[in-house]
Amino acid sequence: MAEFNGKNNLKTSRLAFERAKYRAQAFKEDYEHVYDFGFAERTFYGRVNRMLEPVVPNENFLRPISITGEDIPTARAMNFVVDQFKDLEMHFAKACRMGVIPNDDPILSSLRVKRAYSNPITAFTDVSEKNMRNLLDEYIMPHKEKINNFNDFLRIFMDIYIGSDINRTIILSDFMKSKNSNIFHSGLAIDIANLDFSEDAMKEQMMLNSPAFNYYMNLTKQYGFRVDQNNPGVIVSDLASPVTSEYRSRYLLQTVQSVFDKQYFKACILDLNHLEKLLIDTYNSYVFLNPYNTNYKTCNDNTIASVINIKNIDYVDYNNILLIYINMRNFFEGSPLSRSSQEQITRMAQSIGKYDKERASTYIEDQFKRFYNQKDGSLTYFTKRIKNT
């Protein structure tokens, strides 16, 4: 009978008990490289840099993961991570040939990549477009009699988004720190088991009880990987490990921050273009559904109707995009900026953007990143709670 029975369909109290039991007892030894990637800022591992700024991988630095006996690689990861995993996999294959570990284990006789890098831009596009469609259908269409042009549309959109408790991700930086994103968007994670995160009994049966599990744990540490506490089939490159630093150095990545500086993009650099496209596409979809609007006015006891032809747009004024973006970022981050601060930052960003739009984006990011480790659920948050206990 399984010792760990956590499963998402359990009642809340029972599930909490089972999850706590799994966290406390699943790993029989105190492996220092086991990591809870669901705790505080660890949730964003590989999707934020050392300053907690959201980042996305530059796909030019991804490499196919070649596996012994496989002709065509189907998965990718960051270049140095591929090197790490290749050496780990070859060591495992050799141990199996020599009889050090069983040759009939369904997962740990030979390491196979079941999942690796997943494009965050593709995932973000799917999520943000769905969110905008829902906003259009549920909240904007009921106000169609008030919309004669893009400015009308924008005013209603912002009133709905900022003036309510709707929290639907439509900005890339927000997406990278949301529950819609995951560690496979980092290029640093590899899944060798394809086990459901929610099924503790299956993890126990297929991984924790395997005769090769201790060997697997020791070898993952030897090659600079962390093991996900919540799913031991998922291994993640430990960027700060001395072992990983040797693999990083092959690509002139001498520090952890250099990995993000050279092989990732700051999400804020991409935010404005994505936001503009979403607004244009959503508004033009609205116009397709409502190409005309009728206005009525009374003159000398007569009601006069005038038909307005609502037109598509193909761009949004840059200053307007900045204003919208700063308002939305502030909302997502928990509204740390006052209205006057937002206005001041907007004016400065607009001034900088006249000459350098990328610098304007990083300026805005700088204004928000000082609040990142102050939010509820951050390491700072938990540290303060412990001190006040």
C-alpha positions as a printed Julia matrix, in Angstrom:
389×3 Matrix{Float64}:
   0.0    0.0     0.0
   1.28   3.46   -0.88
   2.66   5.5     1.99
   1.93   8.82    0.26
  -1.59   9.41   -1.01
  -1.74  13.1    -1.9
  -4.02  13.78   -4.86
  -5.7   16.96   -6.03
  -9.23  15.56   -5.78
  -8.98  15.1    -2.01
 -10.78  17.41    0.38
  -8.74  20.44    1.38
  -7.89  19.34    4.93
  -6.94  15.81    3.85
  -4.88  17.11    0.94
  -2.99  19.52    3.21
  -2.2   16.64    5.58
  -1.01  14.37    2.76
   1.14  17.07    1.15
   2.77  17.88    4.51
   3.44  14.18    5.08
   5.04  13.85    1.64
   7.28  16.89    2.16
   8.42  15.65    5.56
   8.94  11.95    4.78
   9.3   11.3     1.05
  13.09  11.62    0.96
  14.6    9.15    3.44
  17.93  10.98    3.47
  18.64  14.67    3.89
  19.64  15.46    0.32
  20.8   19.06    0.29
  20.1   19.45   -3.42
  16.38  18.69   -3.06
  14.55  21.97   -3.62
  10.98  23.11   -3.08
  10.38  25.06   -6.28
   6.96  26.07   -5.02
   8.21  28.22   -2.13
   8.46  32.03   -2.28
  10.77  33.35   -5.04
  11.89  29.8    -5.83
   8.62  29.54   -7.75
  10.19  31.82  -10.39
  13.53  30.0   -10.63
  15.05  30.52  -14.08
  12.26  32.91  -15.07
  13.68  35.86  -13.14
  17.27  37.03  -12.9
  19.2   37.73   -9.7
  17.36  41.04   -9.34
  14.0   39.22   -9.64
  13.35  40.81  -13.05
  11.31  38.55  -15.36
  13.34  37.06  -18.22
  12.77  34.76  -21.21
  15.38  32.51  -22.84
  17.14  33.6   -26.02
  16.48  30.53  -28.16
  19.78  31.03  -30.01
  21.46  29.48  -26.96
  19.23  26.4   -26.74
  20.67  23.07  -27.9
  19.1   19.69  -28.72
  19.48  17.08  -25.98
  21.1   14.02  -27.51
  20.46  10.71  -25.76
  22.39   7.44  -26.11
  20.55   5.25  -28.63
  18.28   8.02  -29.94
  18.84   9.26  -33.48
  16.79  12.47  -33.49
  16.74  14.74  -30.42
  13.25  16.05  -29.72
  13.92  18.25  -26.67
  16.05  21.33  -26.02
  17.62  23.13  -23.09
  20.23  25.82  -22.46
  23.63  24.92  -23.94
  25.43  24.26  -20.65
  22.43  22.34  -19.27
  22.57  20.03  -22.29
  26.25  19.34  -21.52
  25.42  18.64  -17.88
  22.63  16.24  -18.74
  24.61  14.47  -21.44
  27.37  13.61  -18.94
  24.78  12.54  -16.35
  22.95  10.34  -18.86
  26.18   8.7   -20.09
  27.21   7.96  -16.5
  23.82   6.32  -15.92
  24.1    4.26  -19.11
  27.54   3.03  -18.07
  26.31   2.12  -14.57
  23.49   0.09  -16.1
  25.85  -1.8   -18.43
  28.13  -2.61  -15.51
  25.26  -3.86  -13.35
  25.6   -1.12  -10.74
  21.89  -0.36  -11.15
  19.07  -2.6   -12.46
  18.6   -2.72  -16.23
  14.83  -3.16  -16.01
  13.78  -0.06  -14.08
  11.12   1.75  -16.15
  12.65   5.16  -15.42
  16.06   4.89  -13.76
  17.82   2.25  -15.83
  18.37   4.77  -18.59
  17.54   8.46  -18.47
  15.17   9.66  -21.17
  13.95  13.2   -21.63
  10.17  13.3   -21.39
   9.92  17.08  -21.18
  12.3   20.02  -21.36
  12.19  23.58  -22.7
   8.77  24.96  -23.58
   8.53  28.31  -25.35
   7.13  30.9   -22.9
   6.2   33.35  -25.67
   3.95  30.75  -27.27
   2.33  29.96  -23.91
   1.94  33.67  -23.12
   0.34  34.35  -26.5
  -2.22  31.6   -25.95
  -3.07  32.76  -22.43
  -3.14  36.49  -23.15
  -5.26  36.13  -26.3
  -7.74  33.94  -24.43
  -7.88  36.47  -21.59
  -8.5   39.33  -24.0
 -11.27  37.4   -25.76
 -12.94  36.8   -22.41
 -12.61  40.46  -21.43
 -14.11  41.48  -24.75
 -17.05  39.09  -24.49
 -17.82  39.47  -20.8
 -17.01  43.08  -19.97
 -16.55  45.25  -23.06
 -19.4   44.12  -25.31
 -22.07  45.12  -22.75
 -20.82  48.72  -23.13
 -20.81  48.78  -26.93
 -23.23  51.7   -27.12
 -20.49  53.85  -25.52
 -17.73  52.85  -27.95
 -17.34  54.94  -31.1
 -13.56  54.79  -31.46
 -10.39  53.33  -29.95
 -10.18  55.95  -27.2
 -13.65  54.97  -26.0
 -12.67  51.32  -26.11
  -9.46  52.02  -24.19
 -11.21  54.0   -21.47
 -13.69  51.21  -20.83
 -10.97  48.55  -20.98
  -8.83  50.35  -18.41
 -11.79  51.03  -16.11
 -12.61  47.34  -16.17
  -9.05  46.07  -15.77
  -7.78  48.52  -13.15
 -11.07  49.31  -11.45
 -12.02  45.73  -10.61
 -10.49  42.62   -9.08
  -9.95  40.98  -12.48
  -6.42  39.61  -12.64
  -6.02  38.22  -16.13
  -2.48  38.2   -17.42
  -1.95  40.12  -20.66
   1.61  41.4   -20.08
   4.6   39.11  -20.62
   6.47  40.24  -17.48
   3.39  39.43  -15.4
   2.94  36.08  -17.15
   6.49  34.95  -16.32
   5.68  35.35  -12.61
   2.18  33.92  -12.78
   0.77  30.43  -12.24
   0.35  30.17  -16.02
   4.12  29.96  -16.44
   6.32  27.11  -15.17
   9.92  26.08  -14.73
  10.06  24.47  -18.19
   9.86  27.98  -19.63
  13.36  28.6   -18.24
  15.42  26.24  -20.39
  17.01  24.91  -17.18
  14.66  22.02  -16.33
  14.43  18.45  -17.62
  11.76  15.87  -16.77
  12.96  12.27  -16.99
   9.84  10.59  -15.61
   6.7   12.32  -16.93
   4.92  11.86  -13.61
   1.91  13.9   -12.56
   2.87  16.52   -9.96
  -0.39  15.86   -8.15
  -0.06  12.05   -7.79
   2.16  11.35   -4.77
   1.52   7.59   -4.88
   2.86   7.36   -8.44
   6.0    9.3    -7.51
   6.51   6.89   -4.64
   6.02   3.81   -6.79
   8.01   4.88   -9.84
  10.78   6.94   -8.26
  11.1    6.91   -4.46
  10.9    3.11   -4.15
  13.22   2.39   -7.08
  16.39   0.42   -6.19
  18.29   2.99   -8.27
  16.83   6.05   -6.54
  19.75   6.74   -4.16
  22.17   6.33   -7.06
  20.09   8.8    -9.06
  20.07  11.3    -6.2
  23.82  11.11   -5.69
  24.55  11.44   -9.39
  22.25  14.41   -9.95
  24.14  16.28   -7.24
  27.47  15.21   -8.73
  26.52  16.8   -12.05
  25.14  20.05  -10.65
  21.4   19.43  -10.71
  18.75  20.16   -8.13
  15.87  17.7    -7.73
  12.33  19.04   -7.44
  10.95  18.06   -4.03
   7.41  17.98   -5.4
   8.33  15.78   -8.37
  11.7   13.97   -8.16
  11.63  13.17  -11.86
  12.25  16.85  -12.6
  15.85  18.0   -12.38
  16.95  21.63  -12.7
  20.41  23.02  -13.3
  21.72  24.61  -10.1
  23.2   27.79  -11.53
  25.17  28.55   -8.36
  26.71  25.06   -8.05
  30.51  24.85   -8.46
  29.87  21.93  -10.81
  27.54  23.97  -13.0
  30.06  26.82  -13.04
  32.49  24.51  -14.87
  29.87  23.82  -17.53
  28.94  27.51  -17.68
  32.56  28.54  -18.17
  32.67  26.66  -21.49
  30.36  29.39  -22.78
  32.13  32.27  -21.01
  29.39  32.53  -18.41
  31.54  33.25  -15.38
  28.74  34.31  -13.01
  25.11  33.42  -12.5
  24.04  36.92  -13.52
  26.06  36.6   -16.74
  23.82  33.69  -17.74
  20.81  36.0   -17.68
  22.68  38.96  -19.17
  23.97  37.0   -22.16
  21.48  34.21  -22.81
  18.14  35.67  -21.79
  16.05  38.72  -22.66
  14.45  40.91  -20.04
  10.74  40.42  -20.51
  10.14  44.16  -20.12
  11.92  44.76  -23.44
   9.24  42.71  -25.19
   6.24  43.86  -23.15
   5.15  46.95  -25.07
   5.1   45.32  -28.51
   3.03  42.4   -27.22
   0.64  44.71  -25.38
   0.15  46.93  -28.43
  -0.61  43.93  -30.64
  -3.13  42.56  -28.12
  -4.95  45.89  -27.91
  -5.02  46.36  -31.68
  -6.22  42.81  -32.36
  -8.88  42.96  -29.66
 -10.18  46.35  -30.75
 -10.27  45.32  -34.41
 -12.15  42.17  -33.39
 -14.64  44.42  -31.64
 -14.98  46.56  -34.79
 -15.6   43.42  -36.87
 -18.48  42.53  -34.58
 -19.75  46.12  -34.27
 -18.77  48.12  -37.37
 -21.44  50.75  -36.72
 -22.86  52.56  -33.74
 -25.96  54.72  -33.59
 -26.07  57.9   -31.54
 -29.28  59.67  -30.68
 -29.89  63.31  -29.77
 -33.02  65.32  -29.23
 -33.65  68.6   -31.05
 -36.97  70.51  -30.82
 -38.75  67.45  -29.47
 -37.41  65.4   -32.37
 -35.0   62.51  -31.93
 -32.25  62.48  -34.51
 -30.19  59.35  -35.13
 -26.69  59.46  -36.53
 -24.76  56.38  -37.65
 -21.06  56.26  -36.82
 -18.73  54.08  -38.85
 -16.23  52.59  -36.38
 -12.84  52.1   -38.01
 -10.0   49.68  -37.48
  -6.59  50.84  -36.23
  -3.11  49.6   -37.07
  -1.05  51.24  -34.31
  -1.36  52.75  -30.84
   0.35  55.98  -29.88
   3.54  55.14  -27.96
   2.76  57.52  -25.11
  -0.63  55.89  -24.63
   0.94  52.45  -24.53
   3.35  53.59  -21.83
   0.52  55.02  -19.76
  -1.52  51.82  -20.05
   1.5   49.62  -19.36
   2.56  51.42  -16.18
  -0.99  51.34  -14.83
  -1.29  47.62  -15.52
   2.12  46.74  -14.07
   1.27  48.67  -10.93
  -2.02  46.79  -10.65
  -0.36  43.38  -11.06
   2.34  44.17   -8.5
  -0.25  45.06   -5.88
  -0.43  48.83   -6.48
   2.8   49.88   -4.69
   2.91  53.22   -6.55
   0.7   56.18   -5.76
  -1.14  57.97   -8.54
   1.36  60.87   -8.46
   4.3   58.43   -8.64
   2.76  56.7   -11.63
   2.28  60.03  -13.38
   5.87  61.04  -12.69
   7.24  57.72  -13.94
   5.04  57.92  -17.03
   6.32  61.4   -17.9
   9.94  60.32  -17.46
   9.44  57.14  -19.51
   7.77  59.1   -22.29
  10.67  61.55  -22.31
  13.26  58.74  -22.45
  11.24  56.86  -25.08
  11.57  59.72  -27.56
  15.21  58.71  -28.0
  15.51  55.13  -26.73
  12.44  52.93  -26.27
  14.38  50.0   -24.85
  15.9   52.24  -22.2
  12.43  53.55  -21.38
  11.27  49.95  -20.78
  14.18  49.19  -18.47
  13.58  52.47  -16.62
  10.01  51.37  -15.89
  11.25  47.94  -14.77
  13.69  49.63  -12.37
  10.8   51.44  -10.71
   8.97  48.2    -9.96
  11.77  45.78   -9.12
  12.48  47.49   -5.79
   9.09  46.17   -4.62
   9.52  42.59   -5.83
  10.85  41.11   -2.6
   8.36  42.99   -0.43
   5.22  41.22   -1.64
   3.26  38.69    0.37
   4.75  35.24   -0.15
   8.32  36.47   -0.73
  11.3   35.32    1.35
  11.33  38.76    2.97
   7.66  38.33    3.84
   8.25  34.97    5.54
  11.35  36.27    7.34
   9.34  39.16    8.83
   6.57  36.78    9.91
   9.07  34.54   11.69
  10.65  37.51   13.48
   7.22  38.72   14.61
   6.11  35.33   15.88
